[in-house]
Amino acid sequence: MTILAKELAPGNLVSYYPSEARGDVLRSRTVGAVVLQRTLDIPAPPARLLADWERETSQQLRLESGDVESLPLPRARLRWPDYKACVRAVSEWTATLAPGLGDVLADADIALMTCRGARYHHDGAQYGGAAFCNLFLSEDKGLDLHFPGTGQRIPLVRGTAVVFDTGQPHAVIDRRSSGFSVDDFPAERDCGLVFLTWELPVENDAVASALGIAFDVEPALALRTDAAQVLVNGKRAEVCAASGRWMPVD
């Protein structure tokens, strides 16, 4: 009950991030409240590649509940004949969201990731200058991508594609749960997910337009802020890993 009493209303979220266009000087922007989603028709990765990912996840990364880690993409591409088809499907979808967004995706950094669920978090401190585009490659394992700030719960199946602001809290949780719990991901459960992720620069007009991001909303505070972060109603805050609620930082 004490935690609930301290909870901050999500209110006004402002991301302060190092702007490449301004020589990495901190710039302020709103956190986009739009989460774009679609389930794309993509081919399943080959069985031997799925087995390789499972071995890497369990034996080398030793992923635990809530962990998110990277997998080697160059090696995977050598054994993945439909890799280009997956990338093309995402490119064609994003091109329908805003003029030029497909071209932004083509030039963006891409990585291969794996997780066993994911605690509630935001990525605004490390990736405040970016939005994420994710394409999930695994079959349905009874997990949802949850955005508590928007109320969206997106079932994660093969072909689930999402574009969202890195400052927007999110988690991968059990479909039957209302929040994240390590107990939902026991060692014997097959709940590993693999996905491709792109970093899209928020200062690109197509990205900002698609997510409804406005810039220089708190220019004076940006000049006084010494670290990339997301502030809630002008206050320092962190995301509760179990519930996704914003909590004040003392």
C-alpha positions, 0 to 999 in steps of 0.5 A, spaced: 500 500 500 505 504 501 508 503 494 501 505 491 501 511 495 507 514 492 505 512 485 506 518 480 500 520 475 503 518 468 501 525 466 507 529 462 512 525 460 518 529 457 525 525 454 531 529 455 536 526 450 543 528 446 541 531 440 545 528 434 543 534 430 546 539 435 552 536 437 549 531 443 547 537 447 541 535 451 534 537 447 527 536 450 521 532 447 515 529 448 514 521 449 510 519 444 503 516 446 502 512 440 504 505 439 503 502 432 502 495 431 501 489 426 501 482 425 505 481 419 505 474 414 513 472 415 515 465 414 518 461 420 525 461 421 528 454 420 528 449 425 536 448 425 536 456 427 531 455 432 535 450 435 541 454 435 538 460 438 535 456 444 542 453 445 545 460 445 539 462 450 540 457 455 547 454 455 551 461 453 547 467 455 544 463 461 538 467 460 533 468 467 526 471 467 526 478 465 532 478 462 533 481 455 540 480 451 543 480 444 544 474 439 549 474 434 545 476 427 551 475 422 551 468 424 544 467 424 543 470 417 548 465 414 543 460 416 536 464 415 534 464 407 528 468 409 531 473 413 531 478 407 523 477 406 522 478 414 526 485 413 522 487 407 515 485 410 517 490 416 519 495 411 513 495 407 509 496 413 512 502 416 512 505 409 504 505 410 505 509 416 508 515 414 512 518 408 519 516 408 519 511 414 520 505 410 527 509 408 528 510 415 528 503 417 532 501 411 538 506 414 537 504 421 541 499 426 538 492 426 540 487 432 537 480 434 535 480 441 532 474 445 528 474 452 525 470 457 519 475 459 521 482 460 521 487 466 517 493 466 522 498 464 523 504 459 529 505 455 529 513 454 536 514 458 540 510 453 536 510 447 532 517 448 534 519 441 531 513 438 524 509 437 524 502 437 521 497 431 521 490 433 519 484 429 517 478 433 520 471 430 517 466 435 511 462 435 505 464 440 508 462 447 502 465 451 506 472 452 504 479 451 507 486 450 504 491 455 504 498 455 501 500 461 501 508 459 497 506 453 493 500 456 495 496 450 496 489 451 499 486 444 499 478 443 506 476 441 506 471 435 510 470 429 510 476 425 508 481 431 511 488 429 511 494 433 514 501 433 514 505 439 517 511 443 523 508 447 521 513 453 514 509 453 514 504 459 513 496 457 514 489 459 513 482 456 508 479 461 504 472 461 498 473 458 494 471 464 497 476 469 496 483 470 504 485 471 511 482 471 513 476 476 519 471 475 514 466 477 511 466 471 517 464 467 520 457 471 526 454 468 522 448 465 517 453 461 518 454 454 518 462 454 524 464 450 522 469 444 527 472 439 526 478 435 529 483 430 529 490 433 531 497 429 533 504 432 529 509 428 532 516 430 526 520 433 529 527 430 527 524 423 520 527 421 517 521 419 519 518 425 516 524 429 510 524 425 508 517 426 509 517 433 506 524 435 513 527 438 514 534 439 520 537 440 523 543 445 518 542 450 522 544 456 528 548 453 530 551 459 530 545 463 534 541 458 539 546 459 540 545 466 539 537 466 546 534 466 544 527 464 539 523 459 532 521 462 525 521 462 522 526 467 514 525 469 511 532 471 518 535 471 520 530 477 525 524 477 522 518 476 523 510 475 518 505 473 516 499 477 519 493 474 513 489 477 507 493 475 510 499 470 507 504 475 512 511 475 515 511 482 518 518 484 526 518 485 528 520 492 
